[in-house]
Amino acid sequence: MDAPAPRSRFPNVRQQMRLREYLRPELVILGLKGRGARDAIHAMVEQIGSQGVVPDPGALESALLAREAVHTTAMGSGVAVPHATIEGLDRPVVAVAVSPEGVAFGPVGLDPVHVFFVLLSPPEQTGLHIKLLARIARLVRHPGLVTQLRDASSARAVLETLETVDAGHV
Amino acid sequence: MQLLVAVINESEKLDEILSGFLELGITGATIINSEGMGRVLSHDIPIFAGLQTLIARSRPQNQTLFSVIKEEEKVEGALALLQEICGNFDDPATGIAFTIPVTRVVGLKPELGTEES
């Protein structure tokens, strides 16, 4: 039986948006390997494409690479959030990829990335896209989260860890 | 519609607060550098210099955030978020927040919606 999610410290505040609503077990990628951003993005797009999430994986890969070319989505502390708006989705979706070894991603000198959140949204939902980016940016500050995700042994463990942290924040 | 005013003592938490505001759909806020009474008294007025009661509660600088928020639910969310990040405002040297009803506003940009049907 699943462990109950922790209660919010602010029970009177209606929860506006939860990351868990946009996560899918089939989009948790464990053991991601890559020699750099291009490699890592290619591997993640392959997995996302194999699940039929987007109609044109090639376009997705181009969009993610274009975004990285403008400015890296690596946030430091071992996290990156490649993201794009893509035609053919009805709602945002978040894939999570974990690389225990780490991927050199972004400018030289930045920590290797161990956890990727790939956020994809329909072009007409940019407001929600921004909210989800903000949510991810805030949750990854939770002490120990990145290490827990990096060391997770299963997709279920990744999702449970994220759900717990997600539920514990306003 | 409320004007939220929050004095944030730990400036380094500001980016996390603003990220949280975005999550709530609040896209506008004005932030100004500010200084608390304890700091001014203990540093600028000689008779109060060095008084621990004043110094203990003061920081070199704090930041004051203003945001006009239309929806009551978002006001509640913002107050909860501030305390999640800064700590309970009833504790000393964390910060303070209050709201004032706003009867009229001009130039307020739309807040972010969820867009999902």
Contacts between the chains, C-beta under 8 A, distances in Angstrom:
chain1	res1	chain2	res2	distance
A	9	B	80	7.9
A	9	B	84	6.7
A	10	B	80	3.8
A	10	B	83	7.8
A	10	B	84	7.1
A	12	B	76	6.8
A	12	B	80	7.9
A	13	B	76	5.2
A	13	B	77	5.3
A	13	B	80	4.4
A	14	B	73	5.8
A	14	B	76	7.7
A	14	B	77	7.5
A	16	B	23	6.9
A	16	B	24	5.7
A	16	B	25	7.0
A	16	B	73	7.8
A	16	B	74	7.9
A	16	B	77	6.1
A	17	B	23	6.2
A	17	B	114	6.8
A	91	B	116	5.8
A	124	B	115	6.7
A	125	B	115	4.4
A	125	B	116	6.8
A	126	B	115	7.9
A	127	B	25	7.5
A	127	B	112	4.1
A	127	B	113	5.4
A	127	B	114	7.1
A	127	B	115	5.3
A	128	B	112	7.7
A	128	B	113	7.8
A	128	B	114	5.3
A	128	B	115	5.2
A	128	B	116	6.4
A	130	B	22	6.0
A	130	B	112	6.3
A	131	B	22	6.0
A	131	B	23	5.1
A	131	B	25	6.6
A	131	B	112	6.0
A	131	B	114	7.4
A	133	B	22	7.8
A	134	B	19	4.4
A	134	B	20	7.1
A	134	B	21	8.0
A	134	B	22	3.7
A	134	B	23	4.7
A	135	B	19	7.9
A	135	B	23	4.8
A	137	B	19	4.9
A	138	B	16	5.8
A	138	B	19	4.6
A	138	B	20	5.7
A	138	B	23	6.8
A	141	B	16	6.3
A	169	B	84	6.4
A	170	B	20	6.9
A	170	B	77	6.4
A	170	B	80	4.7
A	170	B	81	4.6
A	170	B	84	4.9
